Amino acid sequence: MGRLASNRFWRDRTVLVTGSSGFLGQRLSKTLSRMGAKVVGIDVREPEEFSFDRLATAPKILRTKGDVLDGRLLAKTLRKHSIETVFHLAAQSIVERANENPSGAFDVNVRGTLAVLEACRNSPSVELVQSSSDHVYGECSDGPATEDREFRSLYPYDVSKSCADMITRSYSVTYGMRAAITRCANIYGEGDLNWSRVVPGTIRAILEGRIPVIRSDGEFVRDYIYVEDAVSAYLTLAEKLAADSDLSGEAFNFSNGHPLKVIDVVNKVSRLMGSYAKPTILNEASNEIRCLSISPAKAKRSLGWEARFSMDEGVERTIRFYEEFLGEQTGKSNRQM
């Protein structure tokens, strides 16, 4: 059983979450709020732009509409609220979008991270957890990547995350900042409204009576992590970082440790939903990593963290949510007609 976050640590702690209106940002912000933290969120999107009200609306969260590239806003926010912990999640995280608009991805993922680091550098008491990605490792066909493996990233999204990762480590070493890095596998779970991702996209297709679609040839390999485990990973790392300055500059992989082919994920979702429709394979994916596999052993060894949910458990919980959520959306549409 994985380590659970400490309510005592987070109670009355002032926390800034960048990208607070995103899939993970909403879950992390709401969890922190429930644990008694004073949460400030910054995002370019207004909270109401997300229709997922049950996760987007959390008590005691002060949300600010603003760009993570705005260094003055970041510095003002840190000072005004006496922020103690920063979770930097704001990013352009869609691989296909980064391929189409690389300058946008580099702006947000690299310059945005630099702006956050500069703001934190001028607030010495702040601790930072930086969101990187397993994509920094590039191709992992030679086995699960450990944190000391060299980066082999090639494509825009992957390289942008590698740059942000390295800049964070640079600031930690050069300026003595308390900053640590998460490298998470593909996060899935309730509240992800990016239907191009394999888990929510497959669930939605089946619920709507359509054949699931796979953009690639189905043989791409990915590691996965359920959203509650991802939230636990961020909280655990922040708590450990506050207690142990030796973790500054360290990076940690977080996954369930069981990589799967995309076709196997689609088939798993279909089986758990009682559907056996054969997916349509487009084989259109290009400029993407074929095999991503990471080892979470360091996180277990150094942080006492491990995934609590198997893929089946996480997918089952996710299916139940979308059955209710999409049913409500259909009901709303019918009432508006």
C-alpha positions in Angstrom: 0.0 0.0 0.0 1.4 3.4 -1.0 2.1 6.2 1.4 -0.8 8.6 2.2 -0.3 12.4 2.5 -0.3 14.0 5.9 -3.2 16.3 6.8 -1.2 17.7 9.6 1.6 18.9 7.2 -0.9 20.6 4.8 -3.3 22.2 7.3 -3.0 26.0 7.0 -0.1 25.7 4.6 -0.2 28.3 1.8 0.2 26.6 -1.6 0.3 27.9 -5.2 -0.8 25.6 -8.0 0.0 26.8 -11.5 -2.3 25.2 -14.1 -4.9 24.8 -11.5 -7.8 24.5 -14.0 -6.2 21.5 -15.7 -7.0 17.8 -15.2 -4.4 17.2 -12.6 -4.4 20.7 -11.2 -8.1 20.5 -10.3 -7.6 17.2 -8.4 -4.5 18.4 -6.6 -6.1 21.7 -5.7 -9.2 20.1 -4.3 -7.3 17.5 -2.3 -5.1 20.2 -0.8 -8.1 22.3 0.1 -9.8 19.3 1.8 -6.7 18.7 3.8 -6.8 22.3 5.1 -4.3 24.0 2.9 -4.8 27.6 1.7 -4.7 27.1 -2.0 -4.1 29.8 -4.6 -4.5 28.8 -8.3 -3.2 30.4 -11.4 -4.4 29.4 -14.9 -5.0 31.1 -18.3 -8.4 29.6 -18.3 -11.3 30.7 -16.1 -12.5 27.8 -13.9 -16.0 28.0 -15.4 -14.5 27.1 -18.8 -14.2 23.6 -17.4 -17.6 22.0 -17.3 -16.4 19.4 -14.8 -17.9 21.2 -11.8 -17.6 18.4 -9.2 -13.8 18.6 -9.4 -13.3 22.1 -10.6 -15.2 23.6 -7.7 -13.4 23.2 -4.4 -13.8 25.2 -1.2 -11.3 27.8 -0.1 -9.4 28.0 -3.4 -8.5 31.5 -4.6 -8.3 31.3 -8.4 -6.5 34.0 -10.5 -6.8 34.2 -14.3 -3.2 34.8 -15.5 -0.4 33.6 -17.7 2.4 31.6 -16.2 4.8 33.7 -18.4 3.8 36.8 -16.3 6.7 36.9 -13.9 5.4 40.0 -12.1 2.1 38.2 -11.4 3.9 35.2 -10.1 6.2 37.3 -7.8 3.2 39.4 -6.6 1.2 36.2 -5.8 4.1 34.6 -3.8 4.5 37.8 -1.7 0.9 38.6 -1.2 -0.1 35.2 0.0 3.2 34.2 1.7 3.3 31.1 -0.4 5.3 28.2 1.1 4.9 25.4 -1.5 4.6 25.8 -5.3 3.3 23.0 -7.6 4.2 24.1 -11.1 1.8 22.1 -13.4 1.1 24.7 -16.0 2.2 23.4 -19.4 1.3 22.7 -23.0 0.9 18.9 -22.5 -0.7 17.7 -25.7 1.9 16.0 -27.9 0.1 16.5 -31.2 -0.5 20.2 -30.4 3.2 20.7 -29.6 4.1 19.1 -33.0 1.8 21.5 -34.7 2.9 24.6 -32.8 6.3 24.0 -31.3 7.0 27.7 -30.5 3.9 27.7 -28.2 5.0 24.5 -26.4 8.5 25.9 -25.8 7.1 29.3 -24.7 4.8 27.7 -22.0 6.9 24.7 -21.0 10.4 26.4 -21.0 9.9 30.1 -20.6 7.0 29.5 -18.2 9.1 27.3 -16.0 11.9 29.9 -16.1 9.4 32.6 -14.9 8.3 30.4 -12.0 11.8 29.6 -11.0 12.8 33.3 -11.1 9.8 34.2 -8.9 10.7 31.4 -6.4 14.4 32.3 -6.4 13.4 35.7 -5.0 11.3 34.0 -2.3 13.9 31.9 -0.5 11.5 30.2 1.8 9.5 28.7 -1.0 9.7 25.0 -1.9 8.9 24.0 -5.5 7.7 20.7 -7.1 8.2 20.9 -10.8 6.1 18.8 -13.1 8.3 17.1 -15.8 7.4 14.0 -17.7 8.5 10.5 -18.6 8.9 11.9 -22.2 12.3 13.3 -21.2 13.8 9.8 -21.6 12.8 9.4 -25.3 12.7 5.8 -26.6 12.8 3.2 -23.8 12.9 0.0 -25.9 16.0 -1.1 -24.0 14.0 -1.3 -20.7 12.4 0.9 -18.0 14.2 4.2 -17.6 15.7 5.1 -14.2 16.2 8.7 -13.1 19.9 8.6 -13.9 19.5 7.6 -17.5 20.4 10.3 -20.1 17.7 12.1 -21.9 17.0 11.0 -25.4 14.1 13.3 -26.2 13.7 14.4 -29.9 10.3 15.8 -30.5 9.0 19.3 -29.5 6.9 18.3 -26.4 9.5 15.9 -25.2 12.4 18.4 -25.6 10.5 21.2 -24.0 9.9 19.1 -20.9 13.6 18.1 -20.9 14.6 21.7 -21.0 12.3 22.6 -18.1 13.6 19.6 -16.1 17.2 20.6 -16.6 16.6 24.3 -15.8 14.9 23.3 -12.6 17.9 21.2 -11.6 20.2 24.1 -12.6 18.4 26.6 -10.3 18.4 24.1 -7.4 22.2 23.5 -7.7 23.2 27.1 -8.5 20.9 29.0 -6.2 20.3 26.5 -3.4 16.6 26.4 -4.2 14.5 23.7 -2.6 13.1 22.2 -5.8 12.3 18.6 -6.8 11.0 17.1 -10.0 8.2 14.7 -10.9 8.4 12.5 -14.0 5.0 11.0 -14.2 3.7 8.4 -16.7 0.5 8.9 -18.6 -2.1 10.1 -16.0 -5.7 8.9 -16.4 -8.8 9.1 -14.4 -12.0 11.0 -13.6 -12.2 14.5 -15.0 -10.0 14.2 -18.1 -11.9 16.0 -20.8 -9.2 15.6 -23.4 -11.0 13.0 -25.5 -7.9 12.4 -27.7 -6.3 10.5 -24.8 -6.8 6.8 -25.0 -8.7 6.1 -21.7 -11.4 8.8 -21.8 -11.6 8.6 -25.6 -12.3 4.9 -25.6 -14.8 5.1 -22.7 -16.7 7.9 -24.5 -16.8 6.1 -27.8 -18.2 2.9 -26.2 -20.8 4.8 -24.2 -21.9 6.6 -27.3 -22.1 3.4 -29.3 -19.1 4.2 -31.5 -16.1 2.1 -32.4 -13.0 3.2 -30.5 -10.2 4.7 -32.6 -6.5 4.4 -32.2 -4.4 7.1 -33.8 -1.2 4.9 -33.9 -0.7 1.4 -35.1 -1.7 0.2 -31.6 1.8 -1.1 -30.7 3.0 2.1 -28.9 3.9 1.3 -25.3 3.1 3.6 -22.4 3.3 3.5 -18.6 0.2 4.7 -16.7 -0.7 6.2 -13.4 -4.2 6.7 -11.9 -4.9 10.4 -11.1 -5.3 9.7 -7.3 -1.9 8.1 -7.3 -0.4 11.1 -9.2 -1.9 13.5 -6.6 -0.4 11.3 -3.8 3.0 11.4 -5.6 3.1 15.2 -5.7 2.0 15.6 -2.1 4.5 13.0 -0.9 7.4 14.6 -2.7 6.5 18.0 -1.4 6.3 16.8 2.2 9.7 14.9 1.9 11.3 17.9 0.2 10.3 20.2 3.1 11.9 17.8 5.6 15.0 16.9 3.7 17.0 19.5 1.7 19.1 16.7 0.2 16.2 16.0 -2.1 16.7 19.4 -3.8 17.5 18.9 -7.5 16.3 15.3 -7.4 13.9 13.8 -9.9 11.5 10.9 -9.3 9.6 8.6 -11.7 6.0 7.8 -10.8 4.0 5.1 -12.5 2.2 1.9 -11.7 5.2 0.0 -13.1 3.2 -2.0 -15.7 3.7 -0.6 -19.2 1.1 -1.6 -21.8 0.6 -1.4 -25.6 -2.1 1.1 -26.6 -4.1 -1.7 -28.2 -4.1 -3.6 -24.9 -5.3 -0.5 -23.0 -8.2 -0.1 -25.4 -9.1 -3.8 -25.1 -8.9 -3.6 -21.3 -11.3 -0.7 -21.2 -13.6 -2.4 -23.7 -13.6 -5.7 -21.7 -14.4 -3.9 -18.4 -17.3 -2.1 -20.1 -18.6 -5.4 -21.6 -17.8 -4.4 -25.1 -15.7 -6.4 -27.5 -15.9 -4.2 -30.6 -12.6 -4.2 -32.5 -11.0 -0.7 -32.5 -10.3 1.2 -35.7 -6.5 1.6 -36.1 -5.7 4.7 -38.1 -1.9 4.3 -38.0 -1.5 8.1 -38.4 0.7 9.0 -35.4 4.1 10.4 -36.3 6.9 12.2 -34.5 6.0 10.4 -31.3 7.9 8.0 -29.0 7.0 4.4 -29.6 8.1 2.9 -26.3 7.9 4.7 -22.9 8.7 2.7 -19.8 9.9 4.0 -16.5 10.9 2.5 -13.2 9.3 3.8 -10.0 11.7 2.0 -7.8 13.5 5.2 -6.6 10.2 6.7 -5.4 9.4 3.6 -3.4 13.0 3.4 -2.0 13.5 7.1 -1.2 10.0 8.5 -0.6 8.0 5.4 0.5 5.6 6.0 -2.4 4.1 3.4 -4.6 0.9 3.2 -6.7 -2.1 2.1 -4.7 -4.3 1.4 -7.7 -3.8 -1.3 -10.4 -4.8 -0.4 -14.0 -8.0 -2.4 -13.7 -9.0 -0.7 -10.5 -8.3 2.8 -11.8 -10.1 2.1 -15.1 -13.1 0.7 -13.4 -13.4 3.8 -11.2 -12.9 6.0 -14.3 -15.6 4.2 -16.2 -18.1 4.6 -13.4 -17.5 8.3 -13.4 -17.9 8.8 -17.2 -21.1 6.7 -17.2 -22.6 9.2 -14.8 -20.9 12.4 -16.2 -21.7 11.7 -19.9 -25.2 10.6 -18.9 -25.7 14.0 -17.2 -24.4 15.8 -20.3 -26.8 14.0 -22.5 -29.7 14.8 -20.2 -28.7 18.5 -20.3 -28.6 18.5 -24.1 -32.0 16.8 -24.3 -33.5 19.3 -21.9 -32.1 22.3 -24.0 -33.6 21.0 -27.2 
